[in-house]
Structures are given as structure tokens and as C-alpha cells.
Amino acid sequence: MSVLEYYIDLKRLPEYQQVKEILISKKEIAEILFCSSRNVHHVLNRWIQEGYVDWKSQRGRGKKSTLTFLLSLDDAALRHVNDLIQKEKVKEAMIFADHDQFSSTLKKGLVSTIQQAFGIQHSGNEEETNDTLHIPLQHNLSNMNPFFVTIASEAHILNEVFDTLVHFNTESKTLVPHLAQGWEANDDFSTWTFYLRKGIRFHNGNLLTSKDVLWTFESLVHEKVDIPNKWLVEGIEDISIVNKHSIRFHLKEGNHLFPHFLSAVYTSIIPDGSDISSNLLIGTGPFMLEEAMDEKIVLKAFDSYFQGRPFLDHIHIWKLPESDFNPLYFFIHDDSGAYDMKGSTFTIYDKGSNYLIFNMNKRGIHQNPFFKQAVSEMVDSKEMIQELGEPRWAPSTSFIPEMSSYKEVKHSIEKAGQLLDASNYRGETIHLAVLRFEDFMEDARWMQQKLRKIGIVVEIHPIELSDIYREDFMLSFDALYTGEGFEDNLELALLILLRNEYGIRRYLNPSQVKELDQGFEALKKQPDDQGFLDVFHTIEERLKEDGTIIFTVHSSDQNTFQSNLQGIHISGYGWPIFRELWIKQE
């Protein structure tokens, strides 16, 4: 512990916060600071040297000395926070700023100081500058492997580190060449040939060839560890190298959507010989993964990126404790110390929905259709929006906002009571897991209050995003309240929703999973977008009929970006695409 921290520990005691001078002995200081008499002598001398206190000793047994505080608690706390930020101990700074003995005004000032450590930071000189983007997150980045990822923020970051054979263009809504400069299929779509670009390098400097593509997909096909989206490659019968820059996939049956599968981050290309289960894989993307720890991820620009080096030199992503931070609020801050609220404002509408899903693989009253329908009857999404407000923007009846229609939906507490009576509910407690985000927790508490009106007891269990990877833990609850956000390629996103082992299918019983898989196969055969959406609507309706899934709201988020930040394009995951950002020098 530093001498400044010892000083703060003494000064923040309620009886000393507002006083300038106190009578105290060294023994009393040692007891307050939990240190030895020898150490307190050293600490006191350092306080005097640093100008924190003035000390006037009084001789004689039992006499106390006079200690004069020369540094206010606010100034000392601010100095300590700045010291922590300089040492890149941002998490420690956030924990310190939230101390119970600090006033709300001091806490706000400390958090504001910490906030200024985020955003675009410049270093260097006029000839050469280093532009670093610092981003705060309130959950662990526990998975930096593209094959095992399932959390949106992780997938967004991995899209900056790895590349796929083809890419989905958000403007044209079509697939475009990426690592592969072209592809073709035979008449029944059972054989696909991809032609690789020349000169693409991995982050280790090695050139991309067909051997790397072969290794990637053979590893995915034969990997014994459960991969949440292994279904993407299950249709592959064989892979053959045509030449150094051409590779051919032979499928078990025709699949006209196969190139869509190969645009997913879960089919990113890695070097020949790589361990597919490693959390430190090498990619070809615009940023290299330079550092990966539990509390910090560092990305570094890849100078040899085949589509041009990104403008930003580094991206630092920090795991912070829970706070009032808006994870995207950092974009309005420049290291001049000012907040630019006159920049570009984006309202980001989630391409998905919040929903409650019952765990159909655990015994309990929640298995009863009448009980689930009673719960559904009490969850009035319009009322939720009216009472809770933003970021909720529309009531939901579907995963897809454009397919939600709440006009004919009516709710009745009398009907809910009748359904509950028919279920033979006897006051059992429903254990509801809820993502530990403010809006999800608000929704859950709102539902808890509404269900209490008809006698249903709900206990809320906050969970972390990283808990999604813990299957046994997640299946210990009766229900889950969460949200589904989709990437830009909607067709692929909906297929992933149905087949991802960490998604909704985890909570469905075997017969429901069988229906889901039948629907999936029907989706793959649809020749056009409308047919695809019609089949998906049918799948949704089956899940809604008995109340297994209860949709609540579609959400949005509004973020303002500093005026000199250019190239802002929002990905389907709700984040700006890092590789496209650049700074207009004023």
C-alpha cells in the first residue's frame, strides 16, 4: 500500500473528513491503519515529506500530538486515481472510486476523471502520432477464439482479428469476395470451389495458402470438443486442394447457402498446424491480438493487412466493475479533456429482441402450459415500455423487429388468474436467471412485481455474460431472461439462432429441438427471402404457443461520437467497426 493510500484511509474516516487538525498518537494511527509502530513512523515521515500533513509532537506519557491535514480528501483521492490510471490500473481506480465512505459528489468527480482515460488518446509528435482507442467493458472477455465465441462484443472484436473466405456487404445485402476473390458451385450446389487472393499474410508474416484453409476446416470437422456452431461444417463430406490458391468443398448434399456459412466469424481462417482450441490464435485481420488477459485486451494495427492498414494504432479494451459507464460513451471524449457533445449521434436499434425462455429440461411447475400462459398473460410489453421507458422502443412479438405486431395482443389479469388456477400452482419459487445489465434487471424486477399480483413467486439471480459458457450452471434455473442481437446477415443470424448450442435450443426439450431442426432444414431449402422469413415465423409461433418463449421488448441505444472521429459504421453487434475509424486532425 502506498503512503498516499494510507493517508486516504485515515482522512476518509467520517470524524476526520471535514476537520483540518486533530490530536492523535502514533499508536492510534497504527491501529487505524493496521500497521506496526515501526511502519507508522516511516509513513508519517513520508506524509511530511510529500506535504500531506504537518506534525507537532507532544512529549510526555499519554500526551497526544497535533496532526494538521494539508491535503483534502477530494484532492488526495483524485491524485490517487490519476496515479492508478498512469499505471494502467483502471479496474482498481473504479473500485476505489466507489468506496462507501466517499460522498456522491466525490464519487462522481472520480468517475469523471476515470472516464477521461477512455476514448481516443494521442501520443507522439507532429511527424508521427500514435492514436489509441481505450474502451471500457463491464463484463469479462472470456473467449478470444472465433470458433467457440457466442457473445456479441467478443464476436465484434474477433471480426477485427480474423477474416473469412467471403464477407457479407451490409449495403448491397449480398456476399462479396474477401480472403477468396471468387467462388463457384456445380449445378446442384454440392461442390464449391473457392479461389484465394494472392499475397495475404497472417499476423506472423506467413502467406495464406489453400493448406491453411484445409487445416482450418478439417480441424473444425474433426474437433472432438463441443463447438457451439459446428453445424456450419457438418455438411462437408470432403475437402481437396486444387492448387496453392484454390480449394474445393464436397458437401453431403446440395446447399445453396453454403457461402453464407463461410462468412460467419465461426469459420475464420487460421494457419496450418494451429491448435483450434487455443485462445491465442493468429489471424489475417486488420488488428493483431497483442495482449489477452482477463482484465485487458490489446489490439495492434496490422501493417500488412491486405485491404489496407487501419488508421488506429492500438485498441485497449478494459474489463471494469459495474458502474454507470455507458460502454460506448467513451467515443465522445478526446484527450484534450473536453467532451464533444456536438458530434455525430447514432441511434442504434437492436436487430433482435429481449425475451424470457423457460428451461424445458428441468422439472417444475414451469413445464405446465397453463402456468407458462399465465406468465405470458401478465407480461404486457406496452405497459413495460410505458412504465420503464428507454432504451425500450417497441413491444416485441418476434425475434425480428420488422415482424413484431402487437396490435392484436391483449392482456387480462383475470385470464391470467384462471390459467394459474388450471396449472395447480402451489406457490413454488421460480428461479429466474437475468443478465446483469441495468435494463435487463429493470425488466426482470418489473415482471417479478407483475407476477406477484397473481401470486407467482419469482427469485431473480443476476448472471454474467461469461456464465453462458457454463452449461450446467445455466440449466440449474427455471427460466432465463436475456436478449438476442443479430449480425448484419439476417438469414445467417437466424440459422445460428436455431443451431447455436449456447442459444435457445439449450433450454428446449428433445421434441422441441427436433421441431427446431426440422424448421432449420426447411429454411435451408427456401429459394428467396420471403419464403425464408415465412418458415422462420412458423418456427417462432410454435415456441410461443405454449409460452416457452415470451417476447418482451426491442431496445435501442443512442450514442454521440466526437466530431473529429470519422468513418463511423455500426456493425450488427451495435459497435463501430474499428478498422474503418479514422481521426480528422483539427
N, C-alpha and C positions, 0 to 999 in steps of 0.2 A: 504494500500500500504506500502511495506517495505521501509526502508531508502535506501536500495540498488536500488530499483526501482526508487525512487526519484532522486538518483544520476544519473542513466542512462538517465532519462527523461531530465536532464539538459545537460549531456555530449553528448547526441546524436544530439543536435541541430547542424546544419551544421557549424555555426560560432565557435563552441566550440570543434568539434571533433578532430582537429589536433593541438590545442593550449594547452600549459602547464599552462598558467597563464592568469587570466582575472581580470579586475576591475569591481566590481558589488556590489550592495547594497542588504541588506536583503529584502527590499521591492521588488526589481526586481526579486529576487529568488522566493519570494512568488507569484508574478504574473505569472512567468513561470510555477511553479508547481501547481498553482491553490489551494493554501492553505493559512491559516491565518498567520499573523505575529508571533503569539504565537507558532504555529506549526512549522514554518520555523526555529525558534530559536532552538527548540528541534531537528529537522532534522539536522541542521548544527552541533550541538554538537555531535550528533551520528556519522556524517561523520568524524569528527575529531577523535573521539574515535576509530572508525573502521579503521582509516588510509587511508580514501578515499581522504581527502583534507587537506591542510594547510590553515589557515585563519588568516589574519592580518588586524585588524580593523583600520580604519582611523577616528579620532574624527573630529567633526565639521559638521554643517548642509550642506548637499549637497555633502559631500565627499564620495567617494566610497572606499570599502575595497578591499584587494587583496586576491583572491581565487586561490590557486595552486592545480591543479589536480594531485593526486598521483597514481591514478588507471586509466589505459587506458580504452577506451570504450570497446575494444575487451575483455580485462580481466574482466571487470565488467559484460558484457553480458554473458560471459562463466560461471562466478561464479553464476549468477542468474539462468541460465539454469540448472546447476548442483543442485542448491537448489530446483528448481521445480521438477527435476527428483527424488531427495531424498524424496520429499513429494508425489511422485507418481502423480504429476500434469503434465502429459506428453502432454495433449492437449494444456494446457496453454503454455508449453515450445515451442510447434510447432508454435502457433500463435505468440508468442514473437519473435521467430527466423525469421519470415517472415516480420518483420517491414520494412516499406518503406525506413526509414532513415538509414538502415544498408547497408553497402557495400556488393557486391556479395560475396567477399572473406569471410567476417564475417558471412554472412548467411550460406555459405557452411560449415564453421567450426562449427557453432552452430548445424546445421542439422546432421553433422557427430557425434557430441557429443551425440545428442539425439538418433541417430541410435545405439550407443553403449549400450543404455539402453535396447535394444531388443536382441533376441537370447536366448541362454542358459545361465542362471545365476546360480552360485553355492553359497551356504552358508553352515555354519556348520563347522565341523572339520573332521579329518581323520576317526573317528569312525562312524560318522553319518553326511551325507551331505543331503542338500535339493536342488534338481535340478528343477528349474523353467524355463519354456519357455515363453518368452514375445513376443507377436505378434502384429504388428500394422495393423489396417484396416482403410480404407478411406471411409467406409460407416457404418451407424448405424446397429447394430444387434438388429433389432426391434422385432424379433419374435423368442422366445425360446420355442415355443410349437410345437412338432413334427406333430401335426395334421393340423396346419394352415401354416406351413412353405412352401416357394416356391423358396427362394433364395439359390443358391448353397452353399455359405460359411456358411449360417445358418444350412443347412441340414448336411453339413460335421461335424459341431460341435455337432449337436444333435445326430448324429450317434455314438458319443463318450459317450453320456449321457444315451441313451436309447437302448434297444435291441428289436429285433423282434423274432417271433417264428422260422423262418428259415432265412438262410443267403445265399447270392449269392457268390460263390467262383470264384474269378477272374481268377485263373489259369486253373481250370477244366471247367469253364463256366457252372457250374451246381449248383443247390440248395443243401445246406448241412444243417444238424441239427444245431440249435442254442439254443434258450430257449426250444424248442421242440427237444427231442432226436430222434424222428421218427414220421412218419405220414403215413396214408393210405387212399385210396378212394374206393368207390364202383365201379361197372363196368361202370356206365355212368357219373362218376365224379360229381355227385350231392350231395354226402355225404362224408365229410372229417373228419377224426379223428386224432387229434394231441396228442402226449404223451410227457408231460413236464418232464424236468430234475428235480431231487430232490435236495434240498439244495441251490437253487438260492435265493439270498437275494436282496431286494430293498435297496436303499440308507438309508432308515430309519431303516433297520435291519429286517423288516418283511420278511417272507419266501413267495416265489411265489407259488401260487396255481391256480387251474382252476377258482376259483372265480374271480381272478384278470383279467384273460383273458376274462371271460364272461362279467365283468363290462366294460372292455375296448371296446369291440366290440358292446355291446348293447348301450353304450354311443355314439359311432360313428354312429350307425344306426339311433338312435332316436334324435341326436343333432339337434336342430332347427336352430342354427346359421349356415350360409353357410360355409362349409368346402371345400377347393379347390379340394381335391381329394376324396370326399365322394363316388365317383363311385366305389372305391375299395371294398366297403362293400355293395353296393346297391343290389348285387345278393344274399345276405344272407337272407334266409327265416326264419330260427330259429337257436338258439344255445342251446345246452344242455350239462350239466356237467355229464360225465360218472362216474368219481370219482375225488379224490383230485388232481390227476395229469394227468387226461385225459379229453379232451373236444371235442365235436362233432359239426361240422357246417353242416347245411342242406341248400342247395342252391335252388334257384327258378328254375334253370336249370343247366345242366352239364357244368362244366368249368375246363378243364384240366390245365389251367394257374393259378388256384386259389392259389396254394402255392407261385407263383411268386408275387401275390398281397400282400401276408403276409410277404414278405421280404422287403417291402418298409418302409422307416422311418416313413411314414404317418400311419402305423399300429403298432407303438411301443406299448409295454405293460406297463400299469400304474397300481398302486394299486387300489384295490376295494374301492369305495367311493370317488375317486378323482374327482375334477371338471375339466372336459375335456377342458374347455376354459381357464384355468389358465395358466399364463406364468411362473409358478414356480412348474412344475410337478416333481415328483420323478420317476426315472428310475432304471434300474438294470445294467447300462453300466459301463465301466472301470473308468469313471470320474463322479464325482458329481458336480452339478451346485451349487457352494458355494456362488456366488455373481452375481447378474444380474442387472446392471444399464445401462442407455442409453449410457454411455461412456466407460464402462468397464465390461467385463465378466470374472469371475474367476472359473476355473475348478480345482477340487481337486481329487487326485487319490483315488479310492475306494478300500480299503484294502481287502474287501471280494468278489472281482469280481470273478465270477465262472470260468473264463478262465485264472486267474492269474492277480495279481496286476500289473498295468503299471509301468514302470521304472520312468517316470517323476512324480514328486510330485505335481506340480501345473502348470497350464497354465493360463497366464494372456493375455487377448485379449483386445486391446485398440482401441477405436474409435478416429482417428486423423483427423485434417483438410486435405484438398487436399494438396499434396506435390509431390515431385519426388520420394518418397519412392516406392520401389518395395515391395509389401506386403509379398513376400517370401524371400526377400534379407536378412532378419534377421537371417536366418539359417546359414549364413557363419560367424557369429560373435560369439566369445566366450568372456566371461567377463575378460579375460586377457588383453583385449583392442586391440587385433590384429585381422585382417581379414584374414581368411584362404581361399585363392582362389585356393588351391591345393586339395580341397576335391572332392566329387563326383558330377559330373554335370549331370543333367537330363534335357532333352528337353521334355516338356510336351505338347503334341498335343491335342488340344481341341477335344473332341468327340462330335462335333456339328458344328454349323455354325453361322456366323453373317448374318442378313437378315433385310430387310425393309418390313414392312407389313402395308397395307392401312386399315384405320378404315372404315369398310363397314357398320357401324351403325351410321355414321354421314353423313349428306348431304354435297354435294360439288362436284366439278369437278373431284375429285379423285375417284368418283364412276364410271366414264366413262371408259370403257375398252380401248378405243383408248388412253386416257390420261395415264393410267397405263402402257400400252405397250410402249408408247413414253418414259416414265421414264426408263423402263427396257432396252430399246434400248440404252440409254445414259450411263447406269451403266455397264461399261466394267471392269470386275473383274481383268482380266490380266493387264490392264492398271493401275488399282488401286494399284496392288501389285508392279508393276514396278516403279510407282511414289512415293509410300508411304513406301515401304519396310516392314521390320519386324515390328511387330510379325506376319504379314500375310504371310502364307506359301503356300497356294494353292487357286486358284479360286474355287468358290462353285456353284454348281447347285442343291445341296441337303442338307438336314439336316445331312446326314451321309457322312463323308469324302470319304469312300470307294465307295460310289455310285455316287459321283460327276464326271461328264465328261464334260470338257469344249472344247473338240476338235472341235466339230461341231458348236460351238456358235460364231456367227459373229455379229458385231455391226456397225450401219451406222447412221451418223448424219442426212443424207438426209432422210432416212426412218423415223427417229425419228421426224423430222420436218413435214413429211407428216401425220404421226399418230396424231401429236399435232393439225394440221390443222383440221383433221377429228373430233377431240374431241370438237371443238368450244371453246377452252380455251381462256379466255379473260383477262389474267394477274392476276387471283386470287392468293393470297398468300397461299402457302401450309405450314401449321404449323406442323413441324416435331419434335417429342419428341425424345431425344437421351440420352442414359445413360451417365452420367458424368464421363466417363473414357477417358483417353487420346487417345487411339486408336479408340474408337467409335466416339469421337468428330472429330478426323482427317478424318475418313471415311466420316462423315456427311458433313464436310466442303468441302471435295473433290467432293462429289455428288452435293452439292449446286453450286459449281463452274461449273461443267459439265452441269447441267440443265439450268444454266443461259445462256449458249451458244445458247439454242433454245428458250429462253425467259421465262422459268418457274421460278417463284419467290418462293424461299424457305426460311422460317424463322426457325432457329434452336432453340429449347427450351431444355436446359440441365435439366435432371431429376435425382433424386437419386434412388438407388435400392429400398429403402423403399417405394417410390411412387407407386410401383407396387401394393401395397395393397390398394391403393386409386382408386377404380374403376371409379367413376365419373370424377376424375381428368384425369386419363389415357384416358378416352373416349372423352375428350374435344379436342384432337389433330386429325389432318387429317391422320397422319401416325406415326409409331414408328420405330426407328432403334435400334435394340437390338441384342442379341445373345442367342443361346440355347446351353447349355452344358449338356451332358448326364452322368448319373451314369454308373457304370460298367455293370449292367444288361441291355443290349441294348433293348431287347424285352419289358421289363417293362418300360424303359425310353420312348420308342416311344408311348406306350399306355398312359403314363402320359402326354406326349406332346399333344395328341389328346383330352384328357379329363380334364386336369387341368383348372379350371375356371379362373386362373390368366394368362393363356397362350394365344396361338393363337386364340382359339375359342372365346375369349372376343371380338375380332375385326371382326369376321365373321358375315354375315347376317344370318337370320334364315334358309334359304335354304342351305347355305354353311355348317352351323352347322349340319343340317340334313344329308347331304352327309358325313360329318366327322364322325358322329355317325354310319352311315351305314358301313363305312370303318372300324371303330373300331370293330363292331360286326363281320365283315368278318375276321379281324385279329385274334380275339379270337378263331376262328374255324380252323385256319391253323395248320396242323399237324407237319410241320417242319420249320426250319429257313428260307429256301429259299422261301417257299410259303409266309411266313410272310413278308419278305422283298419285294417280288413282289407286294403284296397288298399295302404295305406302299408306294411303288414307284408310284402306280396308284393314291393314295390319294394326294401325293405331286404334281404330274403332273396336277391334276385338279386345284390346288391352283395357280400353275404357269401359266396356260394357259392364263388367262386374266390379269395377273400381280398383283394379290392381294398380293402375296409374291414374293419378288425379293431377291434372294440369292446373297451374295457378296463374302465373303472370309472365309476360315478356318484359324484359328490362332494358334499360339504356344507360349510357354513361356519357357525360359531356366533359370534354377536356379542351383546354386552351393551350396552344403551343406558342412559345416565344416567337416574335415576329421575324427574327433572323434565321429561324430554323426552316429549311426548305425541303422539298421532296417528300412531303408527308403523305404516305399512302397507308391506310389502315388494313391490316390483314384480317382474315376471317376470325382470327383469335382475339381481335379487338385491340391489337398493339400496332404501333407504327413499324413498318418494315425497315429494320436498321440499315440494310445495305443501300437504301435509297435516300437516306437522310444526308443533308449537307448544310453548311452554315454560310449564310451570306455575310461577308465581312463588311461591317459598317465603316 
